[in-house]
Amino acid sequence: MTSIQWADLAKELLEMIGKRLDSRVDTLRFRAVCTSWRSSVSLPSSDQEIPPLILNLPGPISYAPLFFQTTICRMDHVHKDPDSSSSSKSWLVKVGESNYGKLKLFNPLTNQEIKYSPIALNLLEFKFVELSKAFLLKSPHGFSVDGINKVVLFRVSANSSDENEFGILAIFHEVELAYWKYGAESWITLGGDENVQYDDITVCNERVYVVDRCGTVSWISPVLNVTQYYPSLYCSGGQKDLVECCGDLYVVDRYLDGERRRWVGIDGLMDSDDEILPNVGFTPTHAPKAIDFRVYKMDEDWGKWIEVKSLDDKVFVLGMDCSFSVSCKEFNGVKGNCIYYMDGDDYVGSGLSGGSIHVFQLEDRSIHKLAVIPEFSEIFWPPSNVSSV
């Protein structure tokens, strides 16, 4: 069938195909084929519309942040010649969308926008496979909100037919878990121990988990109860990250060369109406650097944590707004058994680049900047032989 015949497909058939597209990126690729295909399927709604406004954040914050959702994708090059014997290439990329429906690409770790030319990136030559979702609260000017460590989208009920039956769970100032339901005017806190410091929150197998500084993993139920799910690790690292890998939940314990900054003024954080008050700040200590990592997985049969000595072909990526795992088998030339991450002070200021990324190799427990081990950079778009401007 020629390209002209494809363009002449009945509008009703094109609309049926459009309804079966799984992702926003697939919809944009579909619309890029020709004029008739573009007119048959409307632009997907902008991520910025869910939700448009969030109120009563801890502060001092004088604005209402916006909720941003992006998608971690494996970006596959699609060969024009089906008989080509050359191997395909794939890269990791974070995908967002502008208000005009144009794709925006970001580095999955630094969140730095990747500028590209139409020649360097033709949607018809690439396939995007969704790996994970990332969520972030930003100011109207595009800056992240200080004091909000992590946010996740939380479905109130998996069986609900109401698309607005969702909310946001967030870690505030490392000591408070808070929930915001779509359409509500304020946040509610989930209670807990004021001495507990939370490090990370994630969704695994449609369940929400949170980990504190001591390595205690708790489950947040649909009715917002926080229940200890696993026994505490009682490990001595300074920062914990949660990573889902092949359906299992892992805890990555990051050992630091100093104390992390600590939020102060938490007393009186809540008023009598359970509203969060803007009276907190943090001590101006330095952001420490990672000097070692330990990885743990729960042995379900024995009910205890075991240390993972090797990730085999897996790669863990510890991002500011999303931590996830990938298999190096899906990325040609990429080495596994390593952790990509950034240190705390790498997020300060602007101008983040691949040089801000570090790689920890479990095999020899070494840490290097990505810039000095270029063979590890092949996992990220753009590849070295493609201009990013």
N, C-alpha and C positions, 0 to 999 in steps of 0.2 A: 504494500500500500504506500503510495507516494505521500509526501508531506502535504500536498494540496488536498488529497482525499481526507487526511486526518483533520485538516482545518474545516472540512465540510461536514463533519459529524453533526448530527441533529442536536439542537440546543438541549432538548430534554435528556438525551443520553449524556451530554457533558455535565448537566446538573446532577444526574445520578452518580456519575464518577466523582464529582466534586464533593458530594456528601459523604463519600467513603474515604476521603483523604484523612490520614491519621493525625497529621501535625500541621502547624502553621507554616512551617518551612515547605512541606509538600504542596500546600495550597499556593504558595508563592511561586514554586517551580512550575506548577500546572499553569498558572496565569502567564508565565513567561514564554509559553510555546508560541502563541500567536494572538491576534486581536480577538478572534471569535472565542477562543478558550478563556481569554482574560475577561470578556464581558459576561461569560456564562457563570462565573463564580465570583462572588463579592470578596472584598478584602477581609481577612480575619480581624476580629476585634483586637484593639491594642492591649498589650499587657498592662499598660498604665491605668486601664479602666477598672482593675480589680485590686483593691478598692481605690477610689480616687482620693479619699481623704481619711486620715486617722487623727484622732484628737487626744488631748490630755496625756501627752508623753512626759516622762520625767525630764527634768531640765537642769539649768534653765534653757528651755526651747520655746521660742516665740513663733514658730511656724508649724504647720501641719504637714508632716512628711508624706511622700507618696510611696506606694508599694510597687516594687519592680520585680518582675519575674523574667528570668532568662533560662535558656535551655543548654545544657552541656551536650554536645553532639560529637559523634564520629563523622568526619567529613571525608567521604569516599570519592575518589576521582573516577568518573565513568568514561571508559574508553569509547570513542566514536566508532572505532573499528571492532566489531564483535569477534573477529578472527585474530585480533592482536594477541601475541604470545607474551607480551611484556606484563609484568606483575602490576597490580593496582596499588595505589598509594592511599593512605589514610592519615588523617591528622585530628588532633583534639582541638575543639574550638567552642567558645561560648557564643550562642546566637541570641540576639535580641531583635527588636524591630522599632523603627522610627514611626512617628505619627503618620507618615506618608506611605507606610507599607514596605519601605525599603529595608532589606536586611542590614543589621549592624553586627559585626563580628568583634569579639573580645577575647583576650587571652584568658583562659579559665582560672588562672591563679592571680595575675596582677589586676584583672578587670580593665586593662588598658585597651581602648578601642583600636582595632586594626583597620587602618586605611587601606583601601584596595581600589584598583581601577577596574572598569568593566572587562578589559582584556584579560586581567589576571584572574577574575572570578566570574565565570558564566554559569548561572544557575542550572542550565541544561547539561553542563558537564560534571556536575557534582551531586552526590546523594548525601543527605544528612540523616543520620541514624541517632535518634534520641537516646541518651544514656542516663541523664539525671536532670533535675530541676534545681535552680538556684533562686533564692529570694533575698531581697534587700530593701531596707527602708532608706530613702534618700530625701534630702532637702529639695525644695523647688529648684535649686541651682545645681543639683546633681551630686552633692556631697553626701557621704554616708553619715548617719546620725551617731554622734559620739555617745557611748554609754549603752547602746543596744548591741549586744554581742552577736546574736544569731536569731533569725526568724525562720519559721516554717509555716507552710500552709496546712491547715488542719481541717479535715472533713468531719463535720459533726456526726454524720451517719453515712456509711458507704451505700446504704439502700435508699437514701433520700433522692427524690426526683427533682428537688429544688436546687438549681445550679448555684443559688446564693446561700445555700445551707453550708457555709464554711466559715472559718475564722483564721486568725493568726496567733501562733504561740511564739513568745519571744523571751529572751533572757535579758533582763534589765540590770545593768551595773553589777553583773556577776552574782547577785544575791537574790533576785526576785524572778519568779516565773509569772508571766502575765498573759492573758488571753483577750483577744478582741474579736467579737463576732460581727460579721458583715451587717452593716446598718446601725450598729450601736454607737453611742456618743462617747463612750469611755471604755477604758480597759478594766478588767478585773484581775486580781492576783489570785494565785492558787495556794497561797499560804506556804508553810514549810518552816524549816529551822533557819533563824537569822544568821547562824554561824556557818551555814553551808554556802560554799561558793560554787556556782555552776560554770562549767566550761563549754559545753556543747549540747546541741539538741538536733535530732535528726528523725527522719521517717524511714522505717525498715519494715517491709511486709505489711504496709498500711497501718503500722503502729508507731506512735511517737515515743521516743526515748530521750532521756536527758542524763548527762553524766556530770558529777561534781568533781571537785579538785582531788578528793580522796579515791576516786575511781568507783564510786557507787553509781550503778546504772538503775534508773527508775523508769517506770512506764507511766505515761499519762493517758488515762482512760477516756472514752468519749464523754463521760460525765465530769471530766476534769479532776479526777482524783490522781494524786501523785503517789505511786506505790513502788517500793523497792522491788526490782525485778530479779536482780542477780546479787550474789554476795559481793561485798566491797573488795576491791583489789588491794587496798592499803599499800599501793605502790608509791614511790617517793619522787616521781617526776613532777615537774611544775606546771604541766598543762596537758589536758586530756582532749582527744579528738575521737569522735565516733565515725566509723566507716562501715558501710554495708558492702559486702563482697560475696557474691554467689548466694544471696539469701541469708547469709550469716552476719551477725553484728560483731565488729571488732572494736577494741579500744586501743588507740595509739597513745602511748605515754611519752611525752616530750620532756627530756631533761634539759634544764636551762642553766646558764652560767651566773644567774642572779635572781633576785626576787622580782616578780611581776608588779606592775603598778597596782595599787589597791584603791578601790572607791571608798570614800569616807562620807560621814553625815547620813548614814542609813537610818539612824534612829529618827522616828517621826516621819518616815517615808510615806506612811499611809495615814489618811485622816479617818474620821469616824464613819464616813460614807464609802470607805474602801477605794478612794481615788488616789492616784499617784501624785505626789507633790514634788515640785521642782526645787529640791533643796539638797542636792547631792553634788559631789565633785570627786576628784581623784588626786592622790598624792603624786607629785611630779617626779617619780622615780624613773630610771632609764628602762627601756624595753630590752629585756635580756635576749640572748641568742641561744639557739639550740646547740647542744654539744653531744647529744645521744638520743636514741629512740628505743622504746620497747613496744612490742605489739602483742596483744592478748586476744584470745578467743575463748568463748565459753564452751566447755565440754558438757554438753547437755546430759550425757549418760551419768557422769559423776557429779554434776552440779558444781563445778569449780572452774576457775580461770586457768588456762594453760598459756605459757609464753610461746609465741610463734617464732621460730628461728629462721624461717624462710617463707617468702611470699610466692615462691616458684615463678610463674610467668606473670604474676599480677603486679600492678603498679598502683600505689595509693597516692591520691592527690588531695592535699589538705588546703582547701581554699578558704578565703575569708567568709564567704557566704554559702559555701557548699563543699563538703568533702565526699569523695567518691573513689571507686576503684575501676580499673580497666585491665583487660588482658593484653599483654604485648603482642600476642599472636594476631590481634586485630590491627596492628600497626607495624608495617614492614620495617625491619631494621631497628626497632625499638627494643631496649633492654628492660627486662622485668626485675622483680625482687628489689624494688627501690621505692622511696617515698619522695615526692616532690612537695616542697613547702616554701613558705616565706617566714622570715623572722618578724617579730613585732615591730621593730623600727623600720622595716622595709615598707610598711603601710603609711608611714608618716610623710607628708609632703606629696609632691606630684612627680611626674616623670618616671613612673614605674615601667620597667621593661624586663626582658628575659634575664638581664643581669641581676635582677633582684631575686630570682628564683634559686633555691638550693636543692641539691639532690643528696639524700642519704641512701647509701647502698648497704643492705643488710648483710651481704656476703662478707665484706671486710670492715663494716661499721664505719665507713669513711663518709665525710661530708665535703662536698665541693659546690662552688657556685656553678650554675648551668653554663655560664659564659666560658669556663675553662674546660668543660667536657662537652664539646659541641655534638658528640654522637648521641647524647641524651636529649638534645633539643629537637631532633627530628619528629618527635611526637606532636609538636605544636605547629599550627599554621601561623604565618606563611612559611613554606619550605625555603631553604636557602637559595634556590634557583628561581624564585618568583618574587618580583618586586611587590612590596606591600604599600606602595604609594601610587 
